[in-house]
C-alpha cells in the first residue's frame, strides 16, 4: 500500500466513524454513542478506594474470637484497624508544588491590551486559580477531572462565563472520543438533575467544536436538542493522569497492617502482668482493704515465694526498622518529601532557592506534571480567548485573533525577590535588557501594563518640570541682561 492509499484509508476510517456518530445522534441512539466513547470508571473507582481511608484493606480485619478450653465462645476481642492517609498527603504535596501559587499569565503580542485585560478579568471573576487547584486535586485523587466553561446571559441579558469543576466524586460522568493522533473529537458530560415532582432525570451533554447536543433520558427514550456552540471550541479542559501514589499501594497496605498488629500487641503486653505463687494468691488482701498486708512464707527449696510483675521491655527492633524502611520507600518512590515539624525547623532559615533544592523530589514530580499541564494551560488560554472574541465582546474579535498569551508556573515558596531585582538592575545598567522587559520581570510589579503607563506618565511630568524650570531660568537671565 502506498503512502497516498494509507492516508486515504486512514482519513476514510475517521470520516466513517464521524458519519456513524452523526447517524446515531440522528436516531437518538445515545446508548450506542456512549459505547463509542471511552471512560475511566474502573480506574477512578480503584483510586477512590485508596483515597478513602476507611476503604483500605486493613479496615476489613476480622475481630478475634476467644473460646474456652472446650471451644465454647467466650467473647469477641476487637482488633485494631489503623489506616494511614498516605494518598491524601502525597496528593496535597504534589498539588502545592504545581499550583501552590497562581499561574502567571503574560501577553506576548502588541496592540491587544483590551483583550488581555478582559482575559485577566475572566481569570479573576471565574476564580480560575482556585478552580484549577480543585481540578488538579481531584485528578490526583481520582485520575480524572475537568473544567467546564459555561457561557450564558446574566439577569440583565449580557453574556457572561462561569467555571465548574467536574469529577466522579461530584456525581459527574466524563466520556471522551479521541482520534488516532490523541486529539479530542468530542467530550460528553453525564449528570443527574432533580426536576419537578422530585423526579430525577439523567442528562448527557455532548460537546463538539460546532454543536452541543443536550440529551436527556425520558420514559419513552432520549430527547436530543441541538445547540450552536458559539465559542467554536469544546468548552472543557480535561485532566487525566495516574494516581499520585501509583506503585506504592503494597507498601502502604503493609505499613497499615504492621501498625494495626503492633497496636494489638501493645494492648496485650504493654500493661504489666502479675506473677504470683499459689500460696501468695491464697493470702491476697481484699480489693478495697486499707493498710494492705501480704504475708509471704519463707524460702522453700531455695526459691522464695513472692508476687512480682512481668513487664514488656520493648517492641522488636526489626519491626521498627521495617516500618521506617516502608515509610521511606513510600515517600521516595512517589517523589514526596517528608514534611514534619522537625524537618521544617532545619529549613526555616533557608532561602527560596535552597529550599527548592531540599524539596528536589517534589520538584521532579512537578516537572513531570508540567509536560501535560503546559498543554492544558495553552488550551485554556486559547479557549478563554475564543470566549472573549466570539461571545463576551465580539468587538474584540480582531484583537483576539492577534493576541498571544503565555503562562508561567511559579515556585511554590516564592522567589528570592532581592536577588531577582539585583539581577534585573544589573541587566538594565549593562544594556542587556530594556526597561520595559525589566518592568515585566520585576516580581514586585503585579500589573506590568499599568506600571509601564505610570512610568511613561512620570517621565512626561519630569520632562515638563525640567522644561518649565529651564524656561524660567532663561527668562530670569534675559531680565537680568536687560537690566544691566
C-alpha positions in Angstrom: 0.0 0.0 0.0 1.4 3.4 -1.0 1.5 6.5 1.2 -1.4 8.1 -0.6 -3.6 5.0 -0.2 -2.6 4.8 3.5 -3.6 8.4 4.1 -6.8 7.9 2.1 -7.8 4.8 4.1 -7.0 6.5 7.4 -8.9 9.6 6.5 -11.8 7.5 5.3 -12.0 5.5 8.5 -12.1 8.7 10.6 -14.8 10.2 8.3 -16.7 6.9 8.5 -16.7 6.9 12.3 -17.8 10.5 12.3 -20.7 9.7 9.9 -21.7 6.8 12.1 -21.6 9.1 15.2 -23.9 11.6 13.4 -26.2 8.9 12.3 -26.6 7.6 15.9 -27.3 11.1 17.0 -30.0 11.5 14.3 -31.6 8.2 15.5 -31.2 9.3 19.1 -29.3 6.2 20.0 -27.4 7.7 22.8 -26.6 4.4 24.4 -24.7 3.3 21.3 -22.8 6.7 21.3 -21.7 6.1 24.9 -20.3 2.8 23.9 -18.2 4.5 21.2 -16.7 6.8 23.8 -14.0 6.0 26.4 -14.3 6.4 30.1 -12.1 5.8 33.2 -14.7 4.4 35.6 -12.6 1.4 36.7 -9.5 3.5 37.3 -11.5 6.1 39.1 -13.1 3.5 41.4 -9.8 1.9 42.2 -8.2 5.3 43.0 -11.2 6.4 45.2 -10.8 3.2 47.3 -7.2 4.1 48.1 -8.1 7.8 48.7 -10.9 6.9 51.1 -9.1 6.0 54.3 -11.9 3.9 55.6 -12.0 1.6 52.5 -8.4 0.4 52.9 -7.9 -3.4 53.2 -6.8 -3.1 56.9 -10.3 -2.0 57.8 -11.6 -5.4 57.0 -9.5 -7.3 59.6 -11.9 -9.6 61.5 -12.1 -9.4 65.3 -10.6 -12.3 67.2 -12.9 -14.9 68.6 -12.0 -16.0 72.2 -13.1 -19.5 73.2 -12.6 -21.6 76.4 -10.7 -24.9 76.5 -13.8 -26.7 75.3 -14.1 -24.5 72.2 -17.1 -22.6 73.5 -17.5 -18.9 72.5 -16.4 -16.6 75.3 -16.1 -13.1 73.7 -15.2 -11.2 70.6 -11.8 -9.5 71.0 -11.6 -6.3 69.0 -8.5 -5.9 66.8 -7.2 -2.5 65.8 -7.7 -1.2 62.2 -5.3 1.7 61.6 -5.5 3.0 58.0 -3.0 5.8 57.2 -4.0 8.5 54.7 -0.8 8.4 52.7 -2.6 9.1 49.4 -4.1 12.3 50.8 -0.7 13.5 52.0 1.1 12.6 48.7 -1.6 14.3 46.6 -1.6 17.5 48.6 2.2 17.9 48.4 2.1 17.3 44.6 -0.6 19.9 44.3 1.3 22.5 46.2 4.4 22.2 44.1 2.4 22.6 40.9 -0.3 25.1 41.7 0.6 26.3 45.2 1.0 29.8 43.7 -1.2 31.0 40.9 -0.1 30.6 37.3 1.3 33.9 35.9 -0.3 34.9 32.5 1.7 37.2 30.2 0.8 38.9 27.0 3.4 38.4 24.2 1.6 40.3 21.4 1.2 44.0 20.7 -1.9 46.0 20.2 -4.1 43.6 22.2 -4.2 45.3 25.6 -8.0 45.5 25.7 -8.5 41.8 25.0 -5.8 40.8 27.5 -7.4 43.0 30.2 -10.6 41.1 29.7 -8.7 37.8 29.7 -7.3 38.7 33.2 -10.7 39.8 34.3 -12.2 36.4 33.4 -9.4 34.6 35.3 -10.3 36.6 38.3 -14.1 36.5 38.0 -14.3 32.8 37.4 -11.9 32.2 40.3 -9.8 30.2 37.9 -6.8 29.8 40.3 -8.9 28.1 43.0 -10.8 26.0 40.4 -7.7 24.7 38.7 -6.4 23.7 42.2 -9.6 21.8 42.8 -9.4 20.1 39.4 -5.8 19.1 40.0 -6.5 17.7 43.5 -9.4 15.7 42.1 -7.4 14.4 39.2 -4.6 13.3 41.5 -7.1 11.6 43.8 -9.4 10.0 41.1 -7.2 10.1 37.9 -9.6 12.3 36.1 -11.4 15.7 36.4 -12.4 18.5 34.1 -13.0 22.3 33.9 -16.2 23.2 32.1 -16.6 26.8 30.8 -20.3 27.7 30.6 -21.4 30.8 28.6 -24.8 32.2 29.4 -26.7 35.5 29.7 -27.0 37.2 33.1 -30.1 38.7 34.6 -29.5 41.9 32.6 -29.2 39.9 29.3 -25.5 40.4 29.0 -23.2 37.5 28.0 -21.1 36.0 30.8 -19.0 33.0 31.6 -18.9 30.6 34.5 -16.5 27.8 35.5 -17.4 24.5 37.0 -15.2 21.5 38.1 -16.3 18.1 37.0 -15.4 14.9 38.8 -16.8 11.4 39.6 -16.9 12.2 43.3 -19.2 15.1 42.5 -21.6 12.9 40.6 -20.2 13.6 37.1 -19.5 11.1 34.3 -17.0 12.1 31.7 -16.8 10.4 28.3 -14.3 11.2 25.6 -13.9 10.5 21.9 -10.3 10.5 20.5 -8.9 10.3 17.1 -5.8 8.2 16.3 -3.5 11.2 17.0 -4.8 11.6 20.6 -6.8 14.7 19.6 -10.2 15.1 21.3 -13.1 14.9 18.9 -15.8 15.3 21.5 -16.4 15.2 25.2 -19.7 14.2 26.9 -20.8 15.0 30.5 -23.3 12.8 32.2 -25.2 14.0 35.3 -28.5 13.8 37.1 -30.9 16.7 37.7 -33.8 16.7 40.1 -36.8 18.1 38.2 -40.5 18.7 39.1 -42.3 16.3 41.4 -39.0 15.1 42.8 -38.2 13.3 39.6 -34.5 12.7 38.8 -33.6 12.8 35.2 -30.3 11.7 33.6 -28.7 14.2 31.3 -25.9 13.5 28.8 -24.4 16.6 27.1 -22.1 16.1 24.1 -19.7 18.9 23.3 -18.2 19.3 19.9 -16.5 22.4 18.4 -19.6 23.3 16.4 -22.6 21.8 18.2 -23.6 21.0 21.7 -26.1 18.1 21.9 -28.3 18.4 25.1 -29.6 14.8 25.7 -32.0 13.8 28.4 -33.3 10.3 29.2 -37.1 10.1 29.4 -39.6 7.3 29.8 -40.1 7.0 26.1 -36.4 7.3 25.1 -33.9 10.1 24.6 -34.7 13.7 23.9 -31.9 15.4 21.9 -31.7 19.2 21.5 -29.0 20.7 19.2 -27.5 24.0 20.3 -24.9 26.0 18.4 -21.6 26.2 20.1 -20.9 29.9 19.9 -17.4 29.5 21.3 -16.2 27.4 18.4 -14.2 25.2 20.7 -15.0 22.3 23.1 -15.5 24.3 26.3 -13.9 21.6 28.5 -10.3 21.3 29.8 -9.7 17.6 30.6 -7.3 16.4 33.3 -6.2 12.8 33.2 -3.3 11.2 35.0 -2.3 8.1 37.1 -2.8 8.1 40.9 -0.3 10.4 42.6 0.7 7.4 44.8 0.7 4.9 42.0 3.1 1.9 42.7 3.2 2.3 46.4 0.0 0.6 47.3 1.5 -2.7 48.6 3.9 -0.8 50.8 1.0 1.3 52.2 -1.0 -1.9 53.0 2.0 -3.5 54.7 2.6 -0.3 56.8 -1.0 -0.2 57.9 -1.1 -4.0 58.7 2.1 -3.7 60.8 0.8 -0.7 62.7 -2.5 -2.4 63.5 -0.8 -5.7 64.6 1.6 -3.7 66.8 -1.4 -1.9 68.4 -2.9 -5.3 69.2 0.4 -6.5 70.7 0.7 -3.3 72.8 -2.7 -3.9 74.2 -1.8 -7.4 75.2 1.7 -6.8 76.6 2.0 -3.1 77.5 0.2 -3.4 80.8 2.2 -5.3 83.5 1.1 -8.9 84.3 1.2 -10.1 88.0 3.2 -13.3 88.7 2.4 -15.0 92.0 3.0 -18.3 93.7 -0.1 -20.3 94.6 0.4 -19.7 98.3 0.6 -16.0 97.8 -2.7 -15.9 95.9 -4.4 -17.6 98.9 -3.3 -14.7 101.1 -4.2 -11.8 98.8 -5.8 -8.8 100.6 -9.3 -7.7 99.7 -9.6 -5.1 96.8 -10.8 -2.3 99.0 -8.9 -3.0 102.2 -6.8 -0.3 103.8 -3.3 -0.9 105.1 -2.9 -3.9 102.8 -0.6 -6.6 104.0 0.6 -9.6 102.1 2.0 -12.4 104.2 4.8 -14.4 102.4 6.3 -17.6 103.8 10.0 -18.1 103.9 12.0 -19.7 101.3 11.3 -23.3 100.3 13.8 -25.3 98.3 15.9 -22.2 97.8 13.2 -20.3 96.0 11.3 -17.5 97.7 7.6 -17.5 97.1 6.6 -13.9 96.2 4.5 -11.6 94.0 6.1 -9.7 91.1 5.2 -8.1 87.8 6.1 -9.2 84.3 6.6 -6.2 82.0 7.4 -5.9 78.3 10.7 -4.1 77.9 10.4 -3.1 74.2 9.0 -3.9 70.9 11.1 -6.0 68.4 13.7 -3.7 66.8 13.2 -5.4 63.4 9.6 -4.3 63.3 10.6 -0.7 64.0 13.2 -0.8 61.2 10.7 -2.3 58.7 8.1 0.5 59.4 10.8 3.2 58.9 12.0 1.5 55.7 8.5 1.2 54.3 7.6 4.8 55.0 10.9 6.0 53.4 10.2 3.9 50.3 6.5 5.1 50.0 7.6 8.8 50.0 10.7 8.3 47.9 9.1 6.3 45.2 6.2 8.7 44.9 8.6 11.7 44.8 7.2 13.2 48.0 9.4 15.0 50.5 8.8 14.2 54.2 7.5 17.4 55.8 7.3 17.4 59.6 7.9 19.9 62.4 11.4 18.6 62.8 12.3 18.9 59.1 10.7 22.4 59.0 12.9 23.6 61.8 16.0 22.7 59.8 14.9 24.5 56.6 13.2 27.5 58.1 16.2 29.8 57.6 16.9 28.7 54.0 16.4 30.9 51.0 13.7 30.0 48.5 16.4 28.7 46.1 18.0 26.5 48.8 14.5 25.3 49.9 13.7 24.2 46.4 16.9 22.1 46.4 15.9 20.5 49.6 12.5 19.7 48.1 14.1 18.2 45.0 11.8 15.1 44.9 8.6 17.2 44.7 10.2 19.4 42.1 11.0 16.4 39.9 7.4 15.2 40.1 6.1 18.8 39.4 8.4 18.9 36.3 6.8 15.7 35.0 3.3 17.0 35.5 4.2 20.2 33.7 4.7 18.2 30.5 0.9 17.7 30.2 -0.3 20.8 32.2 1.6 23.1 29.8 -0.6 21.8 27.0 -3.7 22.2 29.1 -2.9 25.8 30.1 -2.2 26.6 26.4 -5.6 25.3 25.5 -7.1 27.2 28.4 -5.7 30.4 27.1 -7.0 29.6 23.6 -10.4 28.7 25.0 -10.8 31.9 27.0 -9.6 34.0 24.1 -12.3 32.4 21.9 -14.9 33.0 24.6 -14.0 36.7 24.6 -13.9 37.2 20.8 -16.9 35.1 19.9 -19.3 35.6 22.9 -18.4 38.2 25.5 -17.3 41.1 23.3 -17.3 40.5 19.6 -15.8 44.0 19.0 -12.6 42.5 20.3 -12.6 39.6 17.8 -9.8 41.2 15.8 -7.6 41.6 18.9 -8.4 38.0 20.0 -7.1 36.7 16.7 -3.9 38.5 17.2 -3.5 38.0 20.9 -0.8 35.6 22.2 -1.0 34.7 25.8 1.8 32.7 27.6 1.8 31.2 31.0 4.5 30.6 33.7 4.4 28.3 36.7 5.5 30.0 39.9 7.8 28.5 42.5 5.7 27.2 45.5 7.8 29.0 48.0 8.2 32.2 46.0 11.4 33.7 44.6 14.3 35.5 46.2 13.0 39.0 45.4 16.1 40.8 46.4 18.4 38.7 44.2 15.9 38.9 41.3 15.8 42.7 41.5 19.6 43.0 41.7 20.0 40.8 38.6 17.4 42.8 36.7 19.1 46.1 37.6 22.5 44.8 36.5 21.0 43.7 33.2 19.4 47.1 32.5 22.6 49.0 33.5 24.7 46.7 31.4 22.5 47.3 28.4 21.4 43.6 28.2 17.7 44.3 29.0 15.2 47.1 28.2 13.3 49.0 30.9 10.1 47.6 29.5 11.3 44.0 30.0 12.6 44.9 33.5 9.1 46.0 34.5 7.6 42.8 33.2 10.1 40.7 35.1 10.0 42.7 38.3 8.5 40.4 41.0 7.2 43.4 42.9 5.0 44.6 39.9 1.6 42.9 39.7 0.3 44.6 36.6 3.2 45.3 34.2 0.9 47.1 31.6 -0.4 49.7 34.2 3.1 50.0 35.6 4.6 50.9 32.2 1.8 53.5 31.7 2.6 55.1 35.1 6.3 55.2 34.3 5.6 56.9 31.0 3.4 59.5 32.7 6.0 60.1 35.3 8.7 60.6 32.6 6.5 63.1 30.8 5.8 65.0 34.1 9.5 65.2 34.9 10.4 66.3 31.4 7.7 69.1 31.7 9.1 70.2 35.1 12.6 70.4 33.6 11.3 72.3 30.6 9.4 74.8 32.8 12.4 75.2 35.1 14.7 75.8 32.1 12.3 78.3 30.6 12.1 80.1 34.0 15.9 80.3 34.2 16.1 81.7 30.7 13.5 84.4 31.4 15.4 85.4 34.6 18.7 85.6 32.6 17.1 87.7 29.9 15.5 90.0 32.5 18.9 90.5 34.3 20.6 91.2 31.0 18.1 93.8 30.1 18.5 95.5 33.5 22.3 95.7 33.0 
